[in-house]
Amino acid sequence: MSTIPPYTYSKLDKAKQEIRLLSLQPSPSLDEPIRITITHVPFIVDDRELPARPKLDEVRRNLPYGWAACETLEGRLLFGHYHSGQNKWMSTWKCPEGQTELLPYLHDAPNETCEPAFEALSYTWGSNAKIERAYVLNEARIASDDITTEATPCLRLDITENLADALRHLRYDNRPRMLWVDAISINQDDVSERSEQVLRMKDLYKHVDRVLVWLGPSSEDSSLALCILEYIGKQLEISLDMDLFPAPGAIEDSWHRPEYALTYNAEVWDSLYDLISRPWFNRLWVTQEIHLTNSQAIIQCGNVNVLWYFFRRGVQCLYSKPHGVPEHLSARLKDIINLCIPSLDLTLGDLLQRYHDRECMDPRDRVYGLLGLASPSSTRNVTPDYSLSTLEAYKSVFLGHASQSRRLELLDLADSNNPLQEWPSWVPDWSTLLKPEDDLCFGFCASVDSPACWNYSDPGILKVVGVQIGTILHRLAVAGGISDLLSDTRPENKNLQYPTGENILDVYTRVRFRNIINETVHGDNSEITLTKARRLMLENSNDTVKNIHFTRYLEETSERWIIRTSERYIGMAPRESKIGKLVKHLRLGIMYFQ
């Protein structure tokens, strides 16, 4: 039995906005015990306004003829023009001559750091089956080498094996390292503190000096995979619209093009698959941790690390390739691509749909773990509360979201066939995975901005006002096209009118593309205009859609039905919708098929 007493948490001072930081003590050896000190420090975010930056549209209007500009994922402004002499697109961070007023765009978007400076760890907790020990020292005892006897007072703190591996690899040889680590910095046995600190995690990861992603100990090929992704990532830049461009000074200036196949051997492809199949990529909490960070974040495996900036670009480059990447790796890239594309300020419903397959130990974290990414307009009335049961927590989230947004879009996630008798049919069970055919189509909004009309009363009754607008007469799988469903949508009849007066083919095209279509062309060949989308529908081919967003939209709707109602309207419906069932508009911005 150990004679070293356990570490006991003291309360954080809410008035001072305190957090706990651990100072990881140095050691040149992986074999030495883990020694830390734990301190309480105020964490106060500086809310002062940042200097105004030029708007992108204004920048583009003032560019010299033949130049273009886009904003990258990190907020930098990338310029480019076509070089006829070299017959290729040239990118640069430098402003075109005469555009010196654009200098504020030439650096990463400002990230206001807070004092004291510290880093935050993003990792997978791992199994509790094997527990290791860290030693918490008093400041006066840091210099002591002997921490295993009563002669040197210290306290023991049990941590998981994966966290122990991370701390051993991340500690410096000759100086302490200041860290925030959720398993240590939050008293996991204090329900009230957990609820309060989860609310602060958005500010913490947004303003921390740097996020450290720990993938685990090195393997035979992990260093190869990291170096390959870093090299690929250095060859391209990505705009906020998810378009790929050659990076300034790129050695491989064609790799950004989706049709350009990369010719790596099987060893490289397998190393990449093994690396991105590690548990970190499946965890839910890492989603907001990596999306909120700045461009200084690193991703580390063993002793090798690379900037997340290049890592994510390497992943996105491979994901964009329709040819050359092995099938098993392409499938895995599809599973993790949402970690690499922007997810800030989405609605809570969008986030719950996008990350429904992520893993977490506590089912309440299915929602709480995404609040830091959601737009304030959809979460202002949603507060983490670990004192509630899973059902009560989900009910609270639903009602809080509905009262703030004045919409009931989360009903689209509810399953009226939930086997639990005490579970109301209108409360989504986010602890279960969505079926692929149940992916949401939040792009559709039947009532535009009209507020929902609803009322809640105990013990769990939700009353909603709506109107019946028709019944389903015909249905066809989305992947099957439209000519077999509606005779008047065949190409030779494509000019026939819809009940609203619109062209039927145009209506179907908007439904199929979830209305994510540009009305006009802005000079970007990757944009999906109505004309281009209509052509894709007639050709019944999605292979030419390279933009990551549009590819995902088409994939997400591929398992749904295209339906025609008794009033000759067409739309997209869940797979469980049957012919003869009612189509209802519930005054909440969505359609219901019953």
N, C-alpha and C positions, 0 to 999 in steps of 0.2 A: 504493500500500500504506500502511495506517495505521501511524503511528509510535507510537500510544498502545497500550501493552501490555494484554492482556486481564486481567480480574479473576480472581483465583485464590481458591477457597474454602479456608478453614481449618476444621479439625475443630470440631464442637460438643462441649462438655464434658458427657458423659452424667451424670456425678456431680452436676453443678450443674443438670441438667435444662434446658439452654440451648436457645433457639430463636434464629433470626435475624430481626431487624426491620430494615426500611429506613426511613430518614427522607427523605421526599420533599421536596426543597427548593422553596421558593416561587418563583412566577413569574406575572406578570400576563398573559402572552402564551402562546397555544397554539403559537406558532412557535419559541419558545426551546427549546434542548436540555433533555433530562431529566437532572436532577442528583440523585443520591441518596448517602446514606451507609449503610453496612451495619454493624450492631453485633450482638454476641451478648449476650443477656440471659437470666437465669434465668426460667423460667415454671413456677411451682409453684402448683398449685391448692389453695385453702383448703378442706379437707374438714370443717370444723366444722359441727355440726348447726345447721339453721335453726330459728327459733322455730316451735313447733307451730301449725298453723292449724286452725280448727274443721272437722269433717267436714261435707260437704254435706248428708248425711241429717240430722245434728243441727241444722243451720241451718234446714232446711225444717220440721222438727218444731216449732221455736220461733217460726215466723213467725206474724204475726196472720192471722186468717181472711181468705181471699180473696187472699192474697199467694203468690207463687211465687218460686223462686230457681234459678239455674243458674250453672255455672262456665264462663267463656269460654275461648277457645283459649289466651289468655295467662295464665290463672289468676285473673282478676278475678271477683268475684261480682256478678252482675247480678240485680237485684230487679225484680219486675213485678206488676201487678194489673190487672184489667179495670175501666175507668172507665165506669160505666153512663151518666153524664151526657154523655160525649163518644162513647160507643158504640165504644170502641177499647181496645186493650191499651196500657198505659203502662209504660215501662221507666225505671229509675233506678239510679244507682250508690249512692244514699243508703240507709242502713239504715232499715228501718221503725222507727217510734218504739219505744223501749225495747229496741233490739237493738244497743246500743253495743259489746257484746263482739265483734261481728263485724268491727270495724274492720280487723284484719289482712287481710281479704279485699278491701279497697277499693283496693288498689294492685296493680300487676303482681306476679306471683309473683317473689320475690327472685332476682336473678341476681348471683352473687358474682363480681365482677370481680377481676382480678389486676393486679399492678404489674409493669412500667410500663403505663400506659393505651395502648392501640393499637386500631386497626380492622383488620378482615380483608377482603380483596377476594374477591368471588365473581364469576367472569367466564368467558368462553370463550377458551381459548388461541388458537384460530384457526389459520390455515395458517402453516407455516414457510417458505412460498415467498418472502415478503417480510419481511426482518428489519430492525429498526431498532436504534438504539444508545442505551443509557443510559450516563451517566458516573458512576463511583463515585469519590467524593472522600474525601480524608482530612479529619478534623474541622478541621484547621488551615487547610484550603484552601477551606472553604465560602464565605468572603467574596469570593473571587476571581471576577471576571466572565469571565475568559478561560480556557476549559477545553479549548481545541482545540490548544494548542501545548505543547511540552515544557517551557515555562517554568512551567507550572502542572501539577505532577504529579497525574495521575489515572489511572484504569483504565477500560477500556471493557467493557461488558456487553451482549451481544446479546439482544434481546427481540423477541417477535412484534409485528406491527403493531397488533393489537387491544389488547394490553397497553400499548403505547406511547400509543394513543389514550386509554385509561383513565387513565393516570398524568397525561397533560397536562390532562385535564378535572378530575381530582380534586385537583390540587395547589392550595394556597391562594395568595393574592396576596402575603401578607406574613408568613407563618410556616410552619415545617415541619409535615408531617403524618406521624405514625408509623403504618406499615402492616405487615401480614403478607401477603405475596403468594407463593403456592406456587411459582411458576416461579423466583422469586428467593430466597425464604427457605429452600428445600430444594435442596440440591445434587443436581440431577437425574442427574448422572453417578456419584454415589456410591450403589450399590445398597443397602448396609447402612443408610445414613442415610435413604434413601427409605422403607425398611421400618419403621424406628423412628419416623419423623415421621408416617407415615400412622396409626400407632396413637395418636398424640397429637392428631390433628385433632378428635376428638370433644370433648376438653376445651378445645381452643383455640377452636373456634367456639361452644361453649357459654358460655365465660367472657369472651370478647372484649367490649370496650366496645360495639362495633357492627359489623355486617356491611354492607358496601357492595356492592350488586349493580350490575354494569355491563352494560347491554344493548348498548352501542355508540353511535356518533355519532348525532346527531339526524337525523330525516328530515322531510319536509314535514308529516307529520301525527302524529309521535310525541308531541309535547307535548299535542295534543288528546286522544290516547288516554289518556295518563297522567292528565290532569286529569279526564276522564270517569270512569275507574276509581276515582280518589280520591273524587270526589263520590258515586258509587254506594256505595263502601265506608263512607262516613261516615253512611249512612242505616240501617245495620243492625249487629247484633252476632250472633255465632255461638257456640253452646255446644259443649262437648266432644262432645256427641252429634250435632253437625252440624245442629242445629235453628236456624232463623233468627228473630230478633226485631228489632223496631224499636230503633234506638239511642236512648239518652236524648237528648232534644232534637232528634231527627231532623226535618228539614224535610219529607222525603218519607216519611211514616210508614206507607205501604202497600207500599213497594217490597220489603220483606222477604217478602211473600206470593208464593209461586210462581205463582199464577194471575194476578198483576198484571203485565200486559205493559208493557214500556218502549217508548216511541215515539220512538226516535232515527231520524235519517235515514240514508241509505246511506253518506254520507261518514263519519259516526261509526262505523257498524258496520265499514266497511272499515279505518278507522284502528285499531280495536281488533284486528281480525284480523291486520293487518300487525305490530302491536307484539308480540303474543303468539306470532307465528311466527318471531321472532328466534331465533338459534341457542342462546342461553342456556337457553331453556326445554326444549331437547332434551338437554342435557348431563347425564351421570350424576352427576358430582361435586357439582354444585350442589344435589342433592337433600338430602344431609346438611348442607351448608353453610347452607341456608335453614331447614331444620327445627330445627336446633340453636340458632339465634340467638334473641336476645331481641326485645322489641317495638320496639326503637329502630332496627332494620334499615331501610335505605332502598334503593329501586330507582331507578336513574338512567339516563337516556338523553340524551346530549349534556349540556347544563347544567341540565336539569330533573330533579328528583327528587321522589319521594313516599314516605311511609312504607309499608313492606311490610304493616304492620298494616291499612291501608285498601285497598291493592292487592289483597291476597288476598281480602278481603271483597267487593270489586267483582267479582272473577272468580267467586267462589262464588255470588253473587247471580245473575249472568247464567247460570251453569250450571244453577241450580235452575229456570229458566223453561222450561216446556214449549212456550210460544207467544211469538211476537214477535221472538225472536232468529233472525237468518238461519241457514239450514242450514249453510253453510260455517263460520260462526263457532261454532255449537253443536258441530260436529265437532271443531274445534280446541280448544274449551274442554274437551271430554272428554279430549283428549290430554294436557292439562296440569293437570287438576284435582288429580291426586295430589300435585303440588307444594304445594297449598294446604290439604290436609286432614292431620290428625295422622298421623304415621308413626313416632313414637318407641316403642321397646320392642316392636316387632313381632318375630316370629320371623324368622330369616334366610331361611327358605323363603318366607314371606309377602312379604318385601322383594324377593327375587329375582323373584318372580312379578309384583309390582306395578310394578317398574321395569325389566323385562326389555328394553323398547324404547328405553332411554336410550342416548346415544352416549358412547363413550370411546375413546381411541386405543390404550390397552393392554388387551388382553382380560382380563388378571388383575384389572384394576380393576372388572370387572363385579361382583366380589364384594368386593374390598378397599374400593371406594368407597361401600359400604353398611354396613360394619361399625360405624360410629359411631351408626347408628340402631337396630341390632339389640339385642334383649334380651340381657343378659349371660349368661343361662342357655343361649342358643343359640350363643354365640360365644366363650366363655371359653377354649376350646381351639383357636381359630382365630387364627393369627398371620400377618400379611402377610410375605411373603418373595419379594422380586423377583429373588432368585438362582435361583428355580425356573422351569422351563419352564411354559407355560400348562397342559399336562396334569398335571404334577406339582403345580402350585399348586391346581388344581381337586380333585385327588385328596386333597391334604392338607386342604383345606377340608371336603370331604365326611366324611373320617374323623374330623377334629377335632370337627365338629358332632355326628356320630353318637356319639362317645365321651362327649361332655358331656351331650347331650340324651337319650341311650339310645333314640333313635328313628332311623328311616331314611326320614323323610318326603322327603328330597331325592331319593330314588329316583324320585319322581314327575316329576322334571325330566330324567331320563336318557332317551336315545334309543338303543334297541338296534340301530337301523339306521344308526348313525354310519358314514360311508364310510371313516373313517380306521382302518386295520387295527390300529394299535397302541393305539387308544383303547378301554379296557374298557367293556363295555356298561352297567355300573352307574355310571359317572362322568358326571355331567351336563356337557354342553358349553355353558357359559353365554356363550360368544362368539357363538352363533347366537341369533336371535330365536325366541321361542316362537310357535307358530301360535295364532291366537285360540281354536281349538277345544281347545287343550292347556292353557288356563288352569287353574291348580290349584284345588282345592277343599279348602284346608287346614282348613276348618271341620268337615269330617267326620273322625271318629276311631273306626275300627271297634273297636279294642282298648282304648279309653279311655286309661288311664294305664299299661297293661302295657308293660314294656320290650321292645325288639326283641331277638331272639336271632340274633346274627350273629358271624362271624369273618372276619378279613382275613389273607391270607397272600401273600407275594411269589410271582410278579411281577405282582400286580394281580388276585388272585382274592378275591371276596367271596362267602362262603357264608351263606345265610339260611334259617332254619327257618320253615315255614309249613304251613297245612292247606288242603285244597280244600273249598269250601263250596257249590259248585254250578256249573251252566253257564247261559249266556244262552239263554233261549228266545224272548224277544221284545224288540224295541227300537223306539223312536220318538224323533224329534227333540224336544227339550225344548219348542220353540216350538209343537209340534203338539198339546199338551194330553195328556190321559191316557185319555179315554174310548175312543179307537181302539186303545189298547194293551191295556187291561185292562177287560173288560166289566163287572166288578164294581165299577169306580170311577165309573160313570155317576152323575149326580146322584140318580137315583131309587134307586140302590143304595149311597148314600154311608154308610150305617150298617153295612155288612158289615164283618166282622172280618179283620184281618191275622193271619198266623201267630203273631205275638207277643201277640195279643189286642187290639191297638190298632185304631182306626178307620182303614180304608185311605186315605180321603181325607186324614186328618190326617197319616198317614205320608208320602204324596206331597207334601203341602204343606211338611212339614219338609225333605224332600229338595230340593224346588224352591227354598226359601229358605235352603238350606245351614244349617238349624237355627238361624238368627239370628232367633229369635222370643221375645218376652216372654210368660211364662206368665200374668202378671197385668197389669192396667192401672194405671198410676201417674198418670193424669191428663194425659198428654202425647198430643195427637191425632196426632202424627207417628209414634208407636211402632207397630210391626207386631206385633200380637198374633196368636195362633193363629186366633182368630175372624175377624179382618180378613184375614189371609193366606188362609184357607180360602175366604172370599168372593171374593177376587181370583182364586183358581184356578178357581172355578166360573164366574165372569164372563169368564175368559180375557182379562183386561185388566191391563196393568201401568201404564197411563197415570196412575192415581191415586196411584202410589207416588212421593212427593216427597222423601223422606229420601235424601240423597246416598249413604249407605252401602248402603241396600237397593236402590236403583236400580242401583248398580254390581254388587252380588251377582247380581241377575237378569240383567244384561247379560253378565257373565262366564260364566254357565252356559248361555247361550242356544244355543250351538253344540254342546252335548254330547248324549248319548243318555240317555233314560230307559229302563231295562231291567227285565225280570222274569226271575228265575232259575228253575231247575228246582224249587226249594223254595218258590216263590211269593213270594220277597222282591223288593222293588223298590229301585232305586238309580239313581245317576247314573254314567255311564261315559264314557271318552274316545271321540272320533269313530271311532278306528280299531278299536274293539271290534266283533267279529263274532258273529252268532248261532252257537251251538254251542261258543263259546270258554269256557274255564274261568274261574271267578271264584275268586281265591285270597286268603286272609287270611294275610299273611306275618308276623304277630306284630310289626308295627311301626307300628300305628296307622293303616294305610291299606289299601285294597283294591287288588288287581291283577287286570287283565283280560287274559288271554292266549289 
